[in-house]
Amino acid sequence: MKIPTSPQKPRTSQRTTAVGKEAAVQWTHRQTKDLPPTVLDHSEELLKPAPQDASSGMKRAAEAPSAQDYFDYQRDFFERTILFWDTLRQRANNMLEHERAGLPPLLDFKYETLLDARGFERPVNYALLRITEIDKHCWDDCVDPDKPPVIVVDPRAGHGPGIGGFKRDSEVGMAMREGHPVYFVIFFPEPALGQTLADVLHVLRRFVEEVAQRHPGKPPVLYGNCQAGWALTLLSADCAGLVGPVVLNGSPLSYWAGESGVNPMRLSGGLLGGSWLAHLTADLGNGRFDGAWLAQNFENLKPEKAVWEKYAQLFTNVDSEQARFLEFERWWNGFYFLSREEILAIVENLFIGNQLEQGLFQICQGCTADLRRIRNPIVIFASYGDNITPPHQALGWIPAVYKDTEDLKQAGQRIVYLTNPHVGHLGIFVSAGVARLEHRAILESLAEIEALAPGLYEMKIDNPSGDPDCHKPTYSIRFEPRQVEDLKTDYPQEAFERVKQVSTFNEALYRAFVSPWAQALSTPWTAQMLKWLHPMRTSRYLLSETFSPWMRSVALLAEPLGKNRQPLAPHHPLIEREREAAGEVTHALGRLREGRDAASEQAFRLMFQNPVLFAGVLGMVGKEGGNGNSVRPNAD
């Protein structure tokens, strides 16, 4: 089965549509039909709208809103406006409070610290935790000593740790409820001085060894989310290797792969001229790269959701959405830093160099990661709704490393993948429904996965009940053999090779002529100033009464309104019109974003896929791509 292209979202009506909900249902049906999902949850029955009496529907459509409807809506609109701004005020206060507390990990479970790598011989800002309690049940009440331990590693990609365990129905919570001893790898806001990616990998290996010693004969199950997934893959592919299964959730391993019109992020390295911009940002940060830039890139992928739809949903449903919004935003707005050495190694060797699948990624002196060296089972969880790590990037490395299925079998490797048809990137980690079904299914199937013969398999989950919170045998799992050849996808590889050459040239110029001046002008004070002037922070904390005294009046109004609130019914005619208008704005912003992405792709093709236009650049840069940097480059 080839990796299918993502279906194009159908156009919505230019007018306000009385069938907006029906259109959403039809889109979900079409998406489920067009894609071959591994999760068969029979959701069609759940998505069908409740039957309505036709005559009553015609009657409601014919009736215009009354004067009382308009009066009630104006009252409700005013109340929701106050509560909306008060929610943003609370978000600002939460952000500042979290900063003052030192940005601690947002875990919804009690834990103890086993190892703190900040005290190691080569300090690294990582620590290993043991989860000790869930739902007031202690370790001894939850843990089955016969089950292998699970180590959850959260992504270090701009935000702090906790996305894998900041609520009960999460990866951590599900593993504990299934009886596994659970350990969690966290990191701290500031990297150690001169910290490199190689240092981080050595610390992660020490953490794995510590857990393995605590559970003899039971190799740990490693759960890697996004960036942590490729870090664990490097551990599996280095000279020592790993033993236990590795679960990669939304983790990119093939950085050039993707689908035209759907995955524009892979083009940004070429359009921005390579890694020099990340280097400049780290230099201005006094040797630290601000994770707020990574979060901003994430929001820029779909601005219609980040700058409009998220807030429109909060405004319309402020009574029910406020708590959830504040909980998530506390994590989302906690931005962590990477060292200059780390961000350059990541950008140059992975996102631009694509060295991992090529077998060129040097871990340290004398050891290069080789994906063919991996022997422990790999489980890959990807989603067609993920525009950060689409299935192409999660699976595309397999045909790049193994020429065919027989080659994979001869290598003795077992690779299992499952896909979700619609959940977004963060939903893979935080969705309660995904945790209760897919992550539980993975944990309950570990023994079966390890017993599989070498080969490539697709994991299918058939859940006739439609209830995600269930166990076997309510749902069934099967592993269907797949062919490596069917995972091959086409992308302009020569164009990305040219991007790598341009990046190497620009980085050499920047390192020689600009970086010394940028570092000379940067101080801890200027770095702090740039941190607090970043738009991802100012757009949040400036709504606190600490910076905007007039927000106190919002808080004073919101308190009595919240106590005496009488919201309108969800199907009030003017509320429905409001939702339709908000949907039209979302649609318009989406069309603008699609135009922006199309222009970016056209510019990329013009600059890098036209060998005639690129001939001059080839002459300047030379025919050798890549900079040969290891993951531990010399500090500037």
C-alpha positions in Angstrom: 0.0 0.0 0.0 1.5 3.3 -1.1 1.5 6.3 1.2 -1.6 8.1 -0.1 -1.7 11.7 -0.7 -3.8 13.7 1.7 -7.2 14.5 0.4 -8.0 18.1 -0.5 -10.5 19.7 1.8 -13.7 20.5 -0.1 -14.7 24.1 -0.6 -17.2 25.5 1.8 -20.0 27.8 0.7 -19.3 31.5 0.2 -22.6 32.2 2.0 -23.5 31.3 5.5 -24.6 27.7 5.3 -27.5 26.3 7.3 -25.9 22.9 6.6 -22.5 23.7 8.1 -22.6 20.8 10.5 -23.7 18.5 7.8 -20.8 19.6 5.6 -18.4 18.9 8.5 -19.8 15.5 8.8 -19.5 14.9 5.1 -15.9 16.0 5.2 -15.1 13.6 8.0 -16.8 10.8 6.0 -14.9 11.7 2.9 -11.6 11.8 4.8 -12.2 8.4 6.4 -13.2 7.0 3.0 -10.4 8.4 1.0 -7.6 7.4 3.4 -6.8 3.8 4.5 -6.9 4.4 8.3 -5.5 1.8 10.6 -8.0 2.7 13.2 -11.5 1.3 12.2 -13.7 2.8 14.9 -17.0 2.8 13.0 -17.3 6.5 13.7 -19.8 7.0 10.9 -22.6 5.9 13.2 -21.4 8.3 15.8 -21.2 11.2 13.3 -24.7 10.9 11.9 -26.8 13.9 13.0 -29.7 13.2 15.2 -33.0 12.7 13.2 -35.1 15.8 13.0 -38.6 16.4 12.1 -38.7 18.0 8.6 -41.7 20.2 9.3 -40.2 21.6 12.5 -36.9 22.4 10.6 -38.8 24.3 7.9 -40.7 26.2 10.5 -37.5 27.3 12.3 -35.9 28.3 9.0 -38.9 30.4 8.1 -39.0 32.2 11.5 -36.8 35.4 11.7 -35.2 36.2 15.1 -37.5 38.2 17.3 -36.7 41.4 19.1 -36.2 39.3 22.3 -33.7 37.1 20.5 -31.7 40.2 19.6 -31.8 41.6 23.1 -30.8 38.2 24.6 -28.0 37.9 22.1 -26.6 41.4 22.9 -26.6 40.6 26.6 -24.9 37.2 26.0 -22.4 38.8 23.6 -21.4 41.4 26.1 -21.0 38.8 28.9 -18.9 36.5 26.6 -16.7 39.4 25.6 -15.9 40.2 29.2 -15.3 36.5 30.1 -13.2 36.1 26.9 -10.8 38.9 27.8 -10.7 37.8 31.4 -9.6 34.4 30.2 -6.7 36.0 28.2 -5.9 38.0 31.4 -5.7 34.7 33.4 -3.5 33.2 30.7 -1.1 36.1 30.9 -1.0 35.8 34.7 -0.5 32.0 34.5 2.4 32.6 32.0 4.1 35.1 34.3 3.5 32.9 37.4 5.0 29.9 35.5 8.1 31.9 34.6 8.6 33.1 38.1 8.4 29.4 39.3 11.2 28.5 36.9 9.0 26.8 34.3 8.6 23.4 36.2 7.3 20.4 34.2 3.5 20.3 34.0 2.9 16.7 35.0 -0.5 15.6 36.4 1.2 12.8 38.4 3.4 12.7 41.5 7.0 11.8 40.8 10.5 11.5 42.3 13.8 12.5 40.6 16.2 9.6 40.1 19.0 11.2 38.1 19.7 14.9 37.4 22.2 15.3 34.6 23.0 18.8 35.6 25.3 17.3 38.1 27.1 14.9 35.7 30.7 15.3 34.7 29.5 16.8 31.4 26.4 18.7 32.6 23.2 18.4 30.5 19.8 20.0 31.4 18.0 16.7 31.6 16.6 14.6 34.5 15.0 11.2 34.9 11.8 10.9 36.9 9.9 8.0 38.3 6.1 8.4 38.3 4.9 7.3 41.8 1.2 8.0 41.9 -1.8 8.2 39.6 -5.4 9.0 40.7 -4.2 8.7 44.4 -3.1 5.2 43.7 0.6 4.6 44.6 3.2 2.7 42.6 2.5 -0.6 44.4 -1.2 -0.4 43.7 -0.7 0.3 39.9 2.4 -1.6 38.8 2.4 -5.1 37.5 6.0 -6.4 38.2 5.7 -8.8 35.2 5.3 -5.9 32.7 8.3 -4.0 31.2 8.9 -0.4 32.2 8.0 2.4 29.9 10.2 5.5 29.5 8.3 8.5 28.0 10.5 11.2 26.5 8.9 14.5 25.6 10.0 16.6 22.7 12.5 19.4 23.2 11.2 21.6 20.4 10.5 24.9 22.0 8.2 24.0 24.8 8.7 22.5 28.2 8.2 18.8 29.1 4.8 17.5 30.1 2.8 17.1 26.9 3.0 13.3 27.3 1.6 13.4 30.8 -0.1 16.7 31.8 -3.5 15.0 32.2 -4.9 11.7 33.3 -5.7 10.3 29.8 -2.2 10.7 28.4 0.7 8.4 27.5 1.9 8.4 31.1 -1.5 7.9 32.5 -2.4 5.1 30.1 0.9 3.2 30.7 0.3 3.4 34.4 -3.3 2.2 34.1 -2.0 -0.7 32.1 0.3 -1.7 34.9 3.6 -0.6 33.5 6.3 1.0 35.7 6.6 4.5 34.1 9.6 6.8 34.0 9.6 10.2 32.5 12.5 12.2 31.0 12.3 15.9 31.5 14.5 18.9 30.7 15.1 22.3 32.1 14.6 25.7 30.5 18.3 26.6 30.2 20.8 24.4 28.5 24.2 23.8 30.1 27.1 25.9 28.8 28.3 24.4 25.6 25.8 21.5 25.7 25.9 19.4 22.5 23.5 16.9 21.0 26.0 14.2 21.6 26.0 15.1 25.3 22.2 14.7 25.3 22.3 11.3 23.6 24.9 10.0 26.1 22.7 11.2 29.0 19.6 9.5 27.5 21.5 6.2 27.2 22.5 6.5 30.8 18.9 7.0 31.8 17.9 3.9 29.8 20.6 1.9 31.5 19.4 3.1 34.9 15.8 1.9 34.3 17.1 -1.4 32.8 19.1 -2.0 36.0 15.9 -1.5 38.1 14.0 -4.1 36.1 16.4 -6.9 35.2 15.3 -9.1 32.3 12.7 -6.5 31.1 14.1 -4.2 28.5 12.4 -0.7 28.8 9.8 0.4 26.2 10.9 3.8 24.9 8.2 6.2 24.0 9.5 9.1 21.9 7.3 12.1 21.0 8.2 14.2 17.9 11.9 15.4 18.4 12.4 12.8 21.2 11.5 10.1 18.6 14.4 10.8 16.4 16.7 11.1 19.4 15.7 7.6 20.5 16.2 6.4 17.0 19.7 7.7 17.1 20.3 5.7 20.3 18.9 2.6 18.6 21.2 3.2 15.5 24.4 4.1 17.3 27.3 1.8 18.0 25.8 0.4 21.2 22.1 0.1 20.1 19.1 -0.7 22.2 17.1 -3.8 23.1 13.5 -2.9 24.0 10.8 -1.6 21.6 10.8 2.0 20.5 7.5 3.8 19.8 7.9 6.9 17.6 4.9 9.2 17.8 4.8 11.9 15.1 8.6 11.7 14.8 10.3 12.8 11.5 13.2 10.6 10.2 13.0 11.5 6.5 13.2 15.3 6.4 13.0 16.0 2.7 10.0 13.8 2.1 6.5 15.3 1.9 3.5 16.1 -0.3 3.3 19.1 -2.6 0.6 21.5 -1.4 0.3 19.9 2.0 3.8 20.0 3.8 5.4 23.4 3.1 7.6 23.4 6.2 10.3 21.2 4.5 10.9 24.0 2.0 11.7 26.7 4.6 15.4 25.7 4.9 15.9 26.6 1.2 13.7 29.7 1.2 15.5 31.2 4.2 19.0 30.4 2.8 19.9 27.6 5.2 21.1 27.4 8.7 22.7 30.8 9.0 19.5 32.4 10.4 19.3 29.9 13.3 23.0 30.6 13.9 22.3 34.4 14.0 19.3 33.9 16.4 21.5 31.8 18.7 24.3 34.4 18.6 21.9 37.2 19.5 20.6 35.1 22.3 24.1 35.0 23.8 24.6 31.4 22.8 21.0 30.2 23.3 18.3 29.6 20.8 14.8 30.8 22.0 12.2 28.0 21.6 9.6 30.7 21.1 10.8 30.9 17.5 9.9 27.2 17.0 6.5 27.7 18.5 5.9 30.7 16.2 6.8 28.5 13.2 4.3 26.0 14.3 1.5 28.6 14.5 2.5 30.0 11.1 1.8 26.7 9.5 -1.9 27.2 9.9 -2.5 30.8 11.1 -6.2 30.5 10.5 -6.3 28.1 13.5 -3.6 29.8 15.7 -4.7 33.4 15.4 -8.4 33.0 14.7 -10.2 29.7 15.1 -8.7 28.9 18.5 -9.9 32.3 19.9 -13.2 32.2 18.0 -14.0 28.8 19.6 -13.1 30.2 23.0 -15.3 33.2 22.5 -18.3 31.2 21.4 -18.0 28.6 24.1 -16.2 30.5 26.8 -18.3 28.8 29.6 -17.2 25.3 28.6 -13.8 26.0 27.0 -12.1 28.3 29.5 -10.6 25.6 31.8 -9.3 23.5 28.9 -7.9 26.6 27.1 -6.0 27.7 30.2 -4.7 24.3 30.9 -3.2 23.8 27.5 -2.0 27.4 27.1 0.0 27.1 30.4 2.1 24.4 28.6 2.0 26.0 25.2 3.4 29.4 26.4 6.3 27.9 28.4 9.2 28.4 26.0 12.5 26.7 26.6 16.0 27.3 25.1 18.4 25.2 23.2 22.2 25.8 23.0 23.8 27.2 19.9 25.6 23.9 19.3 22.4 21.9 19.5 20.3 23.9 17.2 23.0 24.1 14.6 23.6 20.3 14.7 19.8 19.7 14.3 19.3 22.2 11.5 22.4 21.4 9.5 22.5 17.7 9.9 18.8 16.7 10.0 16.4 19.3 8.5 18.8 20.5 5.8 21.3 17.7 5.6 18.9 14.8 5.9 21.8 12.7 7.2 19.9 10.3 9.4 18.4 8.2 6.6 21.6 8.5 4.6 23.7 7.0 7.3 25.9 10.1 7.6 24.9 11.3 11.0 28.0 11.3 13.3 27.1 10.7 16.9 30.6 11.3 18.2 34.1 10.6 17.2 34.3 7.1 15.6 30.5 6.4 15.7 28.0 7.2 13.0 24.3 6.4 13.2 23.3 3.6 10.9 19.5 2.8 10.7 20.4 -0.6 9.3 22.0 -1.4 12.6 18.7 -1.2 14.5 17.5 -4.6 15.8 14.9 -3.6 18.4 11.3 -3.5 17.2 10.1 -0.1 16.0 6.5 1.1 16.2 5.7 4.2 14.2 2.5 6.2 14.9 1.7 8.8 12.3 -1.4 10.8 11.2 -2.6 12.2 7.9 -3.8 15.3 9.8 -0.3 16.0 11.0 1.3 18.8 9.0 4.4 18.8 11.2 5.4 15.2 10.7 3.3 13.8 7.8 3.4 10.0 7.2 5.9 10.7 4.4 8.5 11.9 6.8 7.6 9.3 9.5 7.9 6.4 7.0 9.9 7.6 4.1 13.2 6.5 5.6 12.3 2.8 5.3 12.6 2.5 1.5 15.6 4.8 1.6 17.4 2.4 4.0 16.1 -0.9 2.8 16.0 -1.5 -1.0 13.1 -3.9 -0.7 11.1 -6.1 1.7 13.5 -9.0 1.5 16.4 -6.6 2.4 14.5 -5.6 5.5 13.8 -9.2 6.5 17.5 -10.2 5.9 18.4 -7.4 8.3 16.3 -9.0 11.0 14.2 -5.9 11.6 10.6 -5.6 12.6 8.8 -2.3 11.8 5.2 -1.8 12.6 3.3 1.4 11.7 -0.2 2.6 12.3 -1.9 5.8 11.1 -4.8 8.0 12.2 -6.9 9.6 9.5 -7.3 13.1 10.9 -5.7 13.9 14.3 -3.2 16.8 14.3 0.4 16.7 15.5 -0.3 17.6 19.1 -3.3 15.4 19.1 -1.0 12.4 18.8 0.3 13.2 22.2 -2.5 14.9 24.1 -5.8 13.6 22.6 -7.6 11.6 25.3 -9.3 9.6 22.6 -6.0 8.7 21.0 -4.5 7.8 24.4 -7.4 5.6 25.3 -7.4 3.7 22.0 -4.2 3.8 20.0 -1.7 4.2 22.8 -3.5 1.6 24.9 -3.6 -0.7 21.9 0.2 -0.3 21.4 0.9 -1.1 25.0 -1.4 -4.1 25.0 0.2 -5.5 21.9 3.9 -5.2 22.8 4.4 -8.9 23.3 2.8 -9.6 19.9 4.9 -7.1 18.2 8.1 -8.5 19.6 7.0 -12.0 18.5 6.5 -11.0 14.9 8.8 -12.3 12.2 11.2 -9.8 10.6 9.3 -7.6 8.1 7.1 -4.5 7.7 3.6 -4.6 9.1 0.6 -2.2 9.3 -1.2 -2.3 12.7 -5.0 -2.3 12.2 -7.3 -1.6 15.1 -10.9 -2.7 14.6 -13.2 -1.2 17.3 -16.9 -2.1 16.5 -18.1 -0.4 19.7 -16.9 3.1 18.7 -15.9 3.6 22.3 -12.2 4.6 22.5 -12.0 3.8 26.2 -12.1 0.0 26.0 -9.8 -3.1 26.2 -9.3 -6.2 24.3 -11.3 -8.2 23.2 -13.8 -5.3 22.7 -11.5 -4.2 20.0 -9.2 -6.4 17.9 -5.8 -5.9 16.4 -4.2 -7.5 13.4 -0.8 -7.0 11.8 -1.0 -7.0 8.0 2.3 -7.5 6.1 3.3 -4.6 3.8 5.9 -4.2 1.1 8.8 -1.7 1.5 8.5 -0.9 -2.2 5.0 0.5 -1.6 6.2 3.2 0.8 8.4 4.9 -1.8 7.4 8.4 -2.6 8.8 10.9 -5.1 10.2 14.2 -4.1 12.8 16.6 -5.8 15.9 15.2 -4.1 18.3 17.1 -6.4 16.6 20.3 -5.3 17.2 19.6 -1.6 20.8 18.7 -2.4 21.1 22.2 -3.8 19.5 23.6 -0.7 22.2 21.9 1.3 24.9 23.4 -0.8 23.5 26.9 -0.5 23.2 26.5 3.2 26.8 25.4 3.5 27.9 28.4 1.5 25.8 30.9 3.5 26.8 29.4 6.8 30.5 29.7 5.9 30.0 33.4 5.0 28.0 34.1 8.2 30.5 32.2 10.5 33.5 34.1 9.0 32.2 37.6 8.7 29.0 38.2 10.8 29.0 35.7 13.7 32.0 37.3 15.5 30.3 40.7 15.5 26.9 39.3 16.6 28.6 37.5 19.5 30.6 40.6 20.4 27.4 42.7 20.6 25.4 40.1 22.5 25.2 40.2 26.3 23.0 38.5 28.9 21.1 41.7 29.2 20.4 42.1 25.5 19.5 38.4 25.3 16.9 38.8 28.1 15.5 41.9 26.3 15.1 40.0 23.1 13.4 37.2 25.0 10.8 39.4 26.6 10.2 41.3 23.4 9.5 38.2 21.4 5.9 38.5 19.9 5.0 35.0 21.2 5.5 36.4 24.7 4.3 40.0 24.3 1.0 38.9 22.7 0.4 37.0 25.9 1.8 38.8 29.0 0.8 42.3 28.0 -2.8 41.4 28.8 -1.9 40.9 32.4 -3.0 43.7 34.8 0.7 43.8 35.8 1.4 45.5 32.4 -2.1 46.7 31.5 -3.7 48.1 34.7 -7.1 48.5 32.9 -7.4 44.7 32.8 -8.3 44.9 36.5 -11.7 46.3 35.5 -12.2 43.3 33.3 -11.5 41.0 36.2 -13.9 43.0 38.4 -16.7 42.6 35.8 -16.0 39.0 35.1 -16.4 37.8 38.6 -20.1 38.6 39.1 -20.9 37.7 35.5 -19.4 34.3 35.9 -21.5 33.6 39.0 -24.8 34.8 37.5 -24.1 33.6 33.9 -27.1 32.4 31.9 -25.7 31.5 28.5 -27.9 31.2 25.5 -28.8 27.9 24.1 -26.2 26.5 21.6 -28.9 26.5 18.9 -30.0 30.0 19.4 -30.4 31.5 15.8 -28.0 34.4 16.3 -25.4 32.1 18.0 -25.6 29.9 14.9 -25.1 32.9 12.6 -22.1 33.9 14.7 -20.6 30.5 14.3 -21.2 30.6 10.5 -19.6 34.0 10.3 -16.6 32.8 12.2 -16.4 29.8 9.9 -16.3 32.1 6.9 -13.4 34.0 8.4 -11.6 30.7 9.1 -12.2 29.7 5.5 -10.9 33.0 4.1 -7.8 32.9 6.2 -7.3 29.3 5.1 -7.5 30.3 1.4 -4.9 33.0 2.1 -2.6 30.5 3.7 -3.0 28.1 0.8 -2.0 30.9 -1.6 1.0 31.7 0.6 2.1 28.0 0.5 1.5 27.8 -3.2 3.7 30.9 -3.7 6.4 29.3 -1.5 6.4 26.1 -3.5 6.6 28.0 -6.7 9.5 30.1 -5.4 11.3 26.9 -4.3 10.8 25.3 -7.7 12.1 28.4 -9.4 15.2 28.6 -7.2 16.2 25.0 -6.7 14.5 22.8 -9.2 15.7 24.7 -12.3 19.3 23.6 -13.0 19.9 26.4 -15.4 19.1 29.1 -12.9 21.1 27.3 -10.3 24.2 26.9 -12.4 25.7 30.1 -11.1 25.2 29.0 -7.5 26.7 25.6 -8.2 29.8 27.4 -9.4 30.1 29.5 -6.3 29.4 26.8 -3.7 31.0 23.8 -5.4 29.6 20.3 -6.1 30.2 18.9 -2.6 27.1 19.2 -0.4 27.0 19.1 3.4 29.5 20.6 5.9 30.8 17.5 7.5 29.9 18.8 10.9 29.2 16.2 13.6 26.6 16.6 16.2 29.3 18.1 18.4 30.7 21.1 16.4 33.3 23.4 17.8 31.8 26.2 19.8 32.2 29.6 18.2 
